[in-house]
């Protein structure tokens, strides 16, 4: 994987997480108290920095074969999970991810919660909501940076890609003071899920001792092949869903006859 591919893969994956975290922080700040919400963001970033500083050196000391096997397995877990949800959403078996609706739910919950002053924080609910959102979504960002960066021996570039995604998404969200509902998150999750599954398969097999024809160039056909398979599953599920929807109508017509 060259530097451009590494940057794009990490940037896209981290954009998805940044959208979700930004939505939570916007709801906390808009409905409650911006200062408390931003304090929660800062506290969450401090925790994430500690996690990266603690795990980064440890990951870099793992032998490359064992690292690729471990990273490949984890990427497959994340990638297949994202890809499964994207397939179900694309085929109509699961509701599409609606960032505007999620924002409204978070906003209503924040408005209904009682205000509490604690530990020098004016609004403890806004603080904890932002803190949890940043930490939970940020842990996935940290995982993506460490796994992709360590495996390619370029953690700094992976970190720059992740930081760029966070800055772009957060800047757009706070400038508009609204959820990033126009970001095609479902499409992005499909693409990112495909990429993570492809990289996980590639690195996991390499870590287990297998060789790929063309080395890294195998990713050029492996990732598209996974995407084609996923799209084929979507097509089959759509036809199945359409047939299931038409069945009750057919049964009613037969009953009338």
C-alpha positions in Angstrom: 0.0 0.0 0.0 1.5 3.4 -1.0 1.3 6.6 1.0 -1.7 7.9 -1.0 -3.7 4.7 -0.5 -2.9 4.7 3.2 -4.0 8.3 3.6 -7.3 7.8 1.7 -8.2 4.6 3.5 -7.6 6.1 7.0 -9.3 9.4 6.0 -12.5 7.8 4.8 -12.7 5.4 7.8 -12.1 8.2 10.3 -14.6 10.5 8.6 -17.5 8.1 9.4 -16.5 8.1 13.1 -16.0 11.9 13.1 -19.5 12.5 11.8 -21.1 10.5 14.6 -19.0 12.2 17.3 -19.7 15.6 15.9 -23.4 15.0 15.9 -23.3 14.1 19.6 -21.2 17.1 20.6 -23.5 19.5 18.5 -26.5 18.1 20.3 -24.9 18.5 23.7 -23.8 22.1 23.0 -27.0 23.3 21.3 -29.4 21.9 23.9 -27.3 22.4 27.0 -24.1 24.4 27.5 -21.4 24.8 24.9 -18.6 25.4 27.4 -19.4 22.2 29.3 -19.7 20.3 26.0 -16.3 21.6 24.8 -14.7 20.7 28.1 -16.0 17.2 27.5 -14.4 17.1 24.1 -11.1 18.3 25.5 -11.2 15.7 28.3 -12.0 12.9 25.7 -9.1 14.0 23.5 -6.8 13.8 26.5 -7.9 10.2 27.2 -7.5 9.2 23.6 -4.0 10.7 23.5 -3.1 8.7 26.5 -4.4 5.5 24.9 -2.4 6.1 21.7 0.8 7.0 23.6 0.4 3.8 25.7 -0.5 1.4 22.8 1.6 2.9 20.0 5.0 1.8 21.2 3.6 -1.6 22.2 2.1 -2.3 18.8 5.3 -1.2 17.0 7.3 -3.9 18.9 5.1 -6.8 17.7 6.8 -9.0 15.0 5.5 -8.0 11.6 4.0 -11.5 10.9 2.1 -11.6 14.2 1.1 -8.0 13.8 -0.4 -8.6 10.4 -2.3 -11.7 11.6 -3.6 -9.8 14.6 -4.5 -6.6 12.6 -6.0 -8.6 9.8 -8.3 -10.4 12.2 -9.4 -7.2 13.9 -10.0 -5.4 10.5 -12.1 -8.3 9.4 -14.3 -8.1 12.5 -14.8 -4.3 12.0 -15.1 -4.5 8.2 -17.6 -7.4 8.1 -19.7 -5.7 10.7 -19.8 -2.4 8.8 -20.3 -4.2 5.5 -23.1 -6.4 6.9 -25.0 -3.3 8.1 -24.4 -1.5 4.8 -25.8 -4.5 2.8 -28.9 -4.7 5.0 -29.5 -0.9 4.7 -28.9 -1.0 0.9 -31.3 -3.9 0.5 -34.0 -2.4 2.7 -33.8 -4.9 5.6 -32.5 -2.2 7.9 -33.4 1.5 8.1 -30.9 3.9 6.6 -28.6 5.7 9.0 -30.2 9.1 9.4 -27.8 11.6 11.0 -30.5 14.3 11.2 -32.9 12.0 13.1 -30.1 10.9 15.5 -29.3 14.5 16.1 -32.9 15.3 17.0 -33.1 12.3 19.4 -29.9 13.4 21.1 -31.2 16.9 21.2 -34.5 15.9 22.8 -32.8 13.7 25.4 -30.4 16.5 26.3 -33.1 19.0 26.7 -35.1 16.7 29.0 -32.2 15.9 31.3 -31.8 17.8 34.6 -29.0 20.3 34.9 -26.3 19.4 37.5 -23.2 21.3 38.5 -20.3 19.0 39.4 -16.5 19.2 39.7 -16.3 22.8 38.4 -18.4 21.9 35.3 -21.5 24.0 34.8 -23.5 21.3 33.1 -22.4 17.7 33.9 -24.8 16.1 31.4 -23.4 18.1 28.5 -19.8 17.3 29.6 -20.4 13.6 30.0 -22.4 13.3 26.7 -19.6 15.0 24.7 -16.9 13.1 26.6 -18.5 9.7 25.9 -19.2 10.5 22.3 -15.6 11.6 21.7 -14.0 8.7 23.5 -16.2 5.9 22.0 -15.9 7.1 18.5 -12.3 8.2 19.0 -11.2 4.8 20.1 -12.2 3.5 16.7 -10.2 6.3 15.1 -7.2 5.4 17.3 -7.6 1.7 16.4 -7.6 2.6 12.7 -4.6 4.8 13.0 -2.5 2.3 15.0 -3.4 -0.7 12.9 -3.0 0.8 9.4 -0.1 3.0 10.5 1.9 0.3 12.3 1.3 -2.3 9.6 2.6 0.1 7.0 5.3 1.5 9.3 3.9 5.0 8.8 1.9 5.9 11.9 2.6 9.7 11.4 0.9 9.7 8.0 -2.0 7.7 9.3 -2.3 10.2 12.2 -2.3 13.1 9.8 -5.1 11.5 7.7 -7.2 10.9 10.8 -6.6 14.4 12.1 -7.5 15.8 8.7 -10.8 13.9 8.7 -11.7 15.1 12.2 -10.8 18.7 11.4 -12.8 18.7 8.1 -15.9 17.1 9.6 -15.8 19.0 12.9 -15.2 22.3 11.1 -18.1 21.7 8.7 -20.4 20.7 11.5 -19.6 23.6 13.8 -19.7 26.1 11.0 -23.2 25.0 10.0 -24.2 24.2 13.7 -26.2 21.3 12.3 -25.7 17.5 11.8 -23.9 16.5 8.7 -26.9 14.9 7.2 -25.8 15.5 3.7 -22.7 13.4 4.1 -23.5 10.0 2.3 -22.6 8.1 5.4 -24.3 4.9 4.3 -22.4 4.9 1.1 -19.2 5.7 3.0 -19.8 2.8 5.4 -20.3 0.5 2.5 -17.0 1.6 0.9 -15.1 1.6 4.2 -16.5 -1.8 5.2 -15.3 -3.1 1.8 -11.9 -1.7 2.3 -11.5 -2.9 5.8 -12.6 -6.4 4.8 -10.2 -6.4 1.9 -7.2 -5.2 3.9 -8.1 -7.6 6.8 -8.2 -10.5 4.4 -4.9 -9.5 2.8 -3.0 -8.8 6.0 -4.5 -11.8 7.8 -3.5 -14.2 5.1 0.0 -12.7 4.9 0.4 -12.9 8.7 -0.6 -16.6 8.5 2.2 -17.2 6.0 0.3 -17.1 2.7 1.5 -15.2 -0.3 -0.5 -13.0 -2.7 0.1 -12.9 -6.5 1.7 -9.6 -7.2 2.2 -8.8 -3.5 0.5 -5.4 -2.6 -0.9 -5.2 -6.1 -3.4 -8.0 -5.2 -5.4 -5.4 -3.3 -6.3 -3.9 -6.7 -8.4 -6.9 -7.5 -9.2 -8.2 -4.0 -11.1 -5.1 -2.8 -13.2 -4.7 -6.0 -14.0 -8.4 -5.8 -15.3 -8.0 -2.3 -17.3 -4.9 -3.4 -18.8 -6.9 -6.4 -19.8 -9.8 -4.1 -21.4 -7.4 -1.6 -23.3 -5.6 -4.4 -24.4 -9.0 -5.7 -25.8 -9.9 -2.2 -27.6 -6.6 -2.1 -29.3 -7.4 -5.5 -30.3 -10.9 -4.3 -31.7 -9.5 -1.0 -33.7 -6.8 -2.8 -35.3 -9.3 -5.1 -36.1 -11.5 -2.1 -37.6 -8.6 -0.2 -39.7 -7.6 -3.3 -40.9 -11.2 -3.6 -41.8 -11.3 0.1 -43.7 -8.0 -0.2 -45.6 -9.2 -3.3 -46.6 -12.6 -1.7 -49.3 -11.3 0.7 -51.0 -9.5 -2.2 -50.9 -12.6 -4.4 -52.3 -14.7 -1.6 -55.2 -12.2 -1.1 -56.0 -12.3 -4.8 -56.0 -16.1 -4.8 -58.3 -16.1 -1.7 -60.8 -13.8 -3.5 -60.8 -16.1 -6.5 
